[in-house]
Every structure is written in structure tokens, then in C-alpha cells.
Amino acid sequence: TLMDFGHINDGIKMALEGCAAVIIESNHSRDMLRACSLYTWDLKQRILSQVGHLSNEDLSDWLQSDFDGSASHVVLAHVSQRANDPHLARLMAETALKMRPPLFRADTKVTVSSHRQPTEWISF
């Protein structure tokens, strides 16, 4: 489980290699965060920083370029209710997985955790 780390560095990439499942932050859409009138500029800057929260875009970059395909499930967690949309987060993650080169495509299921109900049971 990875939350509140702002970006995926080499250490995190190595820690994620070989995982059977990954629960990872997909906190915000950069555009939705910038447009959110409820957040101050200072808060937006902290969220967008290297020590803030992982965006849908950053997660998608990792899934497309650096994900080793070992995880059969990726659970998107800590999804902002104000600066994200669960459907957008899932779409971006699934699209990133489909854009991987054919040899590296994984049969990975993407699930979005909810603030309102438990995440579905995942079996291995």
C-alpha cells in the first residue's frame, strides 16, 4: 500500500516490482485540482509537490512505462472527492495499461476504492 508520497521514485519502483497486488494512491486529476475553488493556492501547491499526493497522470505514467506487470490487481486509493472522479481515475489507469507495448501487457484488473463502501474482495 502506497499513499502520500507525491511521486514515484526509483526506490518506490523497486518496491513495487514483483507485487501480486498493488494498492496505490490516485489522488487527483491535475486539471481538476487546479480548478478546485475550495482549495487554497498553497494547498494546491503542496498536493502537486514531490512530497504531496500522486496524481492520476503520474500513476498512469508509471503503469505505462515502469509497471512490471506482476500485479493481477491495482487498487486506486485515496481518490479525492473534490479534485478527482473515480471514473476518470480508472479510465486513465486502464488506458495506460492498454498502451504498454504488446510484449509487456498485463492482464491487470483496476479497482477504485470508495469512501462510502468496502472495496470488493480480491482473491489470488
N, C-alpha and C positions, 0 to 999 in steps of 0.2 A: 504494500500500500504506500503510495507516494502522494503527499499533499504539501501545499505551501512551500514550494521550492523555486518558483519563478522561471526556471529554465532547465533544460535537460543537459547537464554537463557530461563529461566523459565518465566520471565516477558513477553517475546515475545510469548511463547507458550500459556500463559493465554490470551493474547490479541487476538490471532488467534482463540480461541475457540468460536464456535457459529457463525462464519462469513458465510454469504451466498456466498461470493466470496472472493478470495484472489489474490492480485497482489503482487508477491514476486520475489526478485532477484534470478536469477540462473546464476550468472556472468561468471563462468569459470569452465572448467574441470581442476582438479589439474594437471594431466599429461600434458595437452596442455599448461597450464600456465608455468610449469617448462621448457617445451621445446621451449617456445616462445623466439626467439633470439632478438626480438625488445624491450623487457623489460629488464631493469637492474635487478641485483640480489636484490638490495634494494627495488625496486618497487614490485617485486615478493613477497618478504617477507612481505611488508605492505599489499598487496592484500590477502595473505594467513593468516594474523594475525586475532586475535579475534576482531579487530576494522577495518578490511578490507572489503572484499566482500564475499558474500555467494557463495559457490561452488555448482556445480550440486550434488556432493556427500553428502554435508551437507543437502541440500534440500531434497534429496532422503531419507536420514536417518529420517528426521522429518516426511515426508509423510508416510513412512512405520511404524514408531514407535509411533509418538505422534499426528499426524493429527486426529482430532475428526470426520472427515467425513461430517461435516456440510456444507462445501462449495461445491456448484454444479459446480463451475468453479475455476480453478487455472490458473492464467496467469503468465507465466515466463517472467520476465522483466530484463532489464539491462544486456542482454546477450552480452558478449564480442565478438567483431568481430575478435579479434586476438587470444583469448585463449579459445574459445568455438565454438561449432557448434550447431545451433538451433535444428537439428535433434537429436543429441546426448542428449541435454538437455531435450527434450520432451521424448525420449525413456527412459532415466533414471527415469524421474518423473512418467511416465505411468507404468514402471516396478515396481517401489516402491509401487505404489497404488495396483497393482495386487498381490504383495507379502504380503499384510496385511492379518491377519487371516480372514477366511470367514465371521465370525460374524461382523467384523469391516470394511468390504469392502464397499467403497462408489462408487456411480455412478458419479464420478467426471470427468469433461472434462478438459483436459490440452490444453492450447493455448500458443503459443510462440509469444510474441510481436516482432515487427520488427523495425529496424532502418529506413526502407525505406517507410513503408506504415502504415496507421492506423490499429490498432487491430480490428478484426471483432466485430460487435455489439453483446453484451451479454444481453439476456433477462432473467428475473427471473419469 
